[in-house]
Structure formats: C-alpha cells, structure tokens
Amino acid sequence: MDIVLYEKPIHIELVGCNLFVEGKQHSKSVRLLGQMKKTLMRYTEGAANLEVYYMYRDVYNKNDMRFDITVIPAVEISGECAKTYGHYHPKSEDGLCYPEVYQVLEGSVVFILQKKQQDESVEVIIVHAKKGNTIILPPGYGHVSINNAEGDLVLANLVYDKFESVYDEYEDNKGAPYYYLKGGELAHNTNYIVRKTEQLSANELNRRYGFSCKDIITEFLAEPEKFAFLAKPRMMFKD
C-alpha cells in the first residue's frame, strides 16, 4: 500500500510497510504469527514468520499523549481474520482504567471489547467501524482490532503514554471471547463465559460516552485539553 495518510498537520505517508513522517522513515515493530500463537483459534505450524501486523509507535508525542499508527494486512489465519494480540489497560491514579481513542484511516475494522465481571464472566461489545470513523474505547474494556475487509486496515490511535498494556488474560484464555472468521461469523471462545454481547456502530458507542471527534491528530493539536480524559478517565463521567 502506497498512500498519503495525512497531508497536514503532519505529513504521514505509508509506502509498502514503511511509514514516513515529514519525509523521514519511522521505526516499526512487527508482530509475527508465531508470536500470536497463544491468542489464535487454530495455529498453523510452519508459518511462524508470517507478518501479521505492523505498529508505528510515537508518530507524534506531546504532553504525555502518544499518537500511533497500526497496519493490519488482509491475511487469513486458519479461517480467522487478521487481528491484533489484544490487551487491557491498567488503572489510572483516579481509579479507572485508561481509555483510548482510535480512528480508521483506511479499510474497515471490528473491535471486540470485553469487560470482566465480578463472577469472572465477561460482557462484550462488538463495534463495527469504517474509514473516517473515530471510536472511543472506554475504561475497563480490553480490546482486539480485526481487519474484516479485503484490503489493508490502517488505524491511528491516541493514548496516554505513561502505562504498560496488560496481555495476560488474552494469553491465558487463548484470545478474545469471540474469534472473527472470514465471512463475518463469530466463533465463541469457550474459555470465556459471556453474559452479554452487544453489536454497535462506532457512532453508537461514542454517543454512549459523550465522545465526538472528526480527526484525532488535527483536533489534538488544536485543542489538546479535549483529550485530557485519556490521562484522567474520571473526567469522562463528570456532569
């Protein structure tokens, strides 16, 4: 994929699997299939070096807020659509887990959000989003990003930079509560007890949390205080 993702306020261009920011090649991390083994419905031996997705961290960083880009090619993994590993965010100083904001720059995505209940079951929200959508991932929800289209998926995200993601539950339970298969079928991961499953659009989820944004990097640069809730999530729930 060769595409200009942003002309301004920052020139960002994707050439193949290389990202250029203001004309300079940006560093990337590659997640290989062999590294995904613990989270897959089925794992195919002999394909460990298949490149599943690319992460470009710290494309922009200001006031401890980090803007990243992730590219997930449209590869099939033993019937599953390509996906990220999956993780939770830890609790912030105000007692709520850190949220995150995403934007679909190219392609379409399915987010599987999961929230653990006191009885160790989970509640699940499945969010469908397409190019141009921004999405709030609320406090307390682990999440996986899935490429459900035929072309590459390019995601941007904005998140507080002073925490480490938590992967244990996805490793221990062999992924998320559902595997998203080619064709759109959801296969239940029997390692989870699912108490409730909702399917929402990005706009429906955003309205639930009073979030509105057209472009995360443009609005962050113009009005950074709008995203202060990423560091102090309790701000999301003030009257």
C-alpha positions in Angstrom: 0.0 0.0 0.0 1.4 3.4 -1.0 -0.8 6.2 0.3 -0.6 9.6 1.9 -2.4 9.3 5.2 -2.1 12.9 6.2 -1.0 16.0 4.2 -1.3 18.1 7.3 -1.0 19.0 10.2 1.8 16.3 9.9 2.7 14.8 6.6 2.4 11.0 7.1 2.9 8.6 4.2 2.7 4.8 4.0 4.9 3.2 1.4 4.5 -0.6 1.4 5.0 -1.4 5.1 7.2 1.6 5.7 5.9 4.8 7.3 7.4 8.2 6.6 6.7 11.1 8.9 7.7 14.5 7.4 9.8 12.7 4.9 11.7 10.6 7.4 11.3 6.8 7.8 9.7 6.0 11.1 10.6 2.9 13.1 8.2 0.0 13.3 7.5 -3.2 15.2 6.3 -6.3 13.5 4.0 -8.9 15.1 4.7 -12.3 13.7 2.3 -15.2 13.5 4.5 -17.3 15.9 4.1 -14.5 18.5 0.3 -14.7 18.1 0.1 -18.4 18.8 -1.4 -18.1 22.3 -4.4 -16.0 21.0 -5.4 -17.9 17.9 -8.4 -20.2 17.3 -6.0 -22.5 15.4 -2.3 -22.2 14.8 -0.7 -23.5 11.6 2.8 -24.9 12.3 5.4 -23.8 9.8 4.1 -20.2 9.3 5.7 -18.6 12.3 7.4 -15.9 10.4 4.3 -14.6 8.6 4.0 -10.9 9.3 0.5 -10.3 10.8 0.6 -6.6 11.6 2.9 -3.5 11.9 3.0 -1.0 14.7 4.4 2.5 14.4 4.7 4.0 17.9 5.3 7.6 18.8 4.5 9.0 15.4 3.7 12.1 17.5 4.0 12.7 21.2 3.1 15.7 23.3 2.0 16.3 26.9 2.5 12.5 27.6 0.0 11.7 24.8 1.1 9.3 22.1 -0.2 9.1 18.6 0.4 5.7 16.9 -0.4 4.0 13.6 -1.1 0.3 13.1 -1.4 -1.5 9.8 -3.1 -4.9 9.6 -2.9 -6.6 6.1 -5.8 -8.7 5.0 -4.4 -12.1 5.7 -6.3 -15.2 6.7 -5.1 -17.2 9.7 -6.7 -20.7 9.6 -10.1 -19.2 8.9 -9.7 -16.2 11.2 -9.4 -12.6 10.0 -6.1 -10.9 10.9 -6.2 -9.3 14.3 -4.1 -7.6 16.9 -2.9 -9.6 20.0 -5.4 -8.0 22.4 -4.8 -6.2 25.7 -6.3 -4.4 28.7 -5.1 -1.1 30.2 -4.3 -0.7 33.9 -5.9 1.6 36.3 -5.1 5.2 36.5 -4.5 7.3 39.6 -8.2 8.2 39.7 -9.2 4.5 39.9 -10.5 3.9 36.4 -8.6 2.2 33.7 -7.1 4.3 30.9 -9.3 4.7 27.8 -8.1 5.1 24.2 -9.3 6.8 21.0 -9.0 5.2 17.6 -9.5 6.4 14.0 -9.9 4.3 10.9 -7.6 5.8 8.2 -8.1 3.0 5.6 -10.3 -0.1 5.4 -12.8 -1.2 8.0 -12.4 -2.8 11.4 -14.2 -4.8 14.0 -13.3 -4.1 17.6 -14.1 -6.8 20.2 -14.3 -5.1 23.6 -14.5 -7.2 26.8 -15.1 -6.2 30.4 -14.6 -8.7 33.2 -17.4 -9.0 35.7 -17.2 -9.9 39.4 -18.1 -13.6 38.7 -15.2 -13.8 36.2 -17.6 -13.7 33.2 -17.3 -11.0 30.6 -19.6 -8.5 28.9 -18.7 -8.0 25.2 -19.3 -5.1 22.8 -18.6 -5.7 19.2 -18.0 -2.4 17.3 -18.0 -2.0 13.6 -16.2 1.0 12.1 -15.2 2.2 8.6 -12.8 4.7 7.1 -13.2 8.1 8.7 -14.8 6.9 11.9 -13.3 7.7 15.3 -14.0 5.4 18.2 -13.7 5.8 22.0 -12.6 2.6 23.8 -13.9 3.2 27.3 -12.3 2.5 30.6 -12.2 -1.1 31.8 -12.5 -2.8 28.4 -9.9 -5.0 26.9 -9.8 -4.8 23.1 -8.8 -6.6 19.9 -8.7 -4.9 16.5 -9.7 -7.1 13.5 -9.4 -6.5 9.8 -12.7 -7.6 8.4 -12.2 -6.3 4.8 -10.3 -7.5 1.7 -7.7 -4.7 1.8 -5.3 -3.4 4.3 -6.6 -1.8 7.6 -4.8 1.3 8.8 -5.6 2.5 12.3 -4.5 5.6 14.2 -4.8 5.8 18.0 -4.2 8.4 20.7 -3.4 7.2 24.2 -1.8 8.3 27.4 1.9 7.3 27.2 2.7 6.5 30.9 1.4 2.9 31.3 2.1 -0.6 30.0 -0.6 -2.6 28.5 -1.7 -5.9 30.1 -1.8 -9.0 27.9 -2.3 -11.8 30.5 -6.0 -12.5 30.0 -5.7 -12.9 26.3 -2.8 -15.3 26.7 -4.4 -17.3 29.4 -7.8 -17.6 27.6 -6.4 -18.1 24.1 -7.6 -14.7 22.7 -10.8 -12.7 23.0 -14.3 -14.2 23.8 -15.0 -14.5 20.1 -12.9 -15.3 17.0 -14.0 -13.3 14.0 -14.0 -15.6 10.9 -13.8 -14.8 7.2 -17.3 -14.1 6.1 -18.2 -12.4 9.4 -19.1 -15.4 11.5 -18.4 -15.1 15.2 -17.0 -18.3 16.9 -17.3 -18.4 20.7 -14.1 -19.0 22.6 -15.2 -21.5 25.2 -12.6 -20.3 27.7 -15.0 -17.4 28.4 -18.4 -17.2 30.0 -20.1 -14.4 28.1 -23.0 -12.8 30.0 -24.0 -10.2 27.4 -23.0 -9.3 23.8 -23.9 -6.1 22.1 -23.2 -5.1 18.5 -22.8 -1.3 18.0 -21.6 1.1 15.3 -18.7 3.5 16.2 -21.2 6.4 16.4 -23.5 4.5 18.8 -20.6 3.7 21.2 -19.3 7.3 21.0 -22.7 8.7 21.9 -22.9 6.4 24.9 -19.9 8.1 26.3 -20.5 11.6 25.0 -17.5 11.5 22.7 -17.3 13.3 19.4 -14.3 13.8 17.1 -13.7 14.0 13.4 -9.9 13.7 13.3 -7.9 12.8 16.3 -4.5 14.3 15.4 -5.9 17.5 14.0 -8.1 18.1 17.0 -5.4 17.0 19.5 -3.0 19.6 18.1 -5.6 22.3 18.0 -7.3 21.5 21.4 -5.2 19.1 23.5 -7.3 19.7 26.6 -10.2 17.9 24.8 -8.2 14.7 25.3 -7.2 15.2 28.9 -9.6 12.4 29.9 -7.1 9.9 28.4 -4.8 10.6 31.4 -7.7 11.2 33.9 -10.5 9.0 32.8 -12.9 10.0 35.6 -13.3 13.3 33.6 -15.4 11.3 31.2 -18.2 10.9 33.8 -18.4 14.4 35.2 -21.9 16.0 35.0 
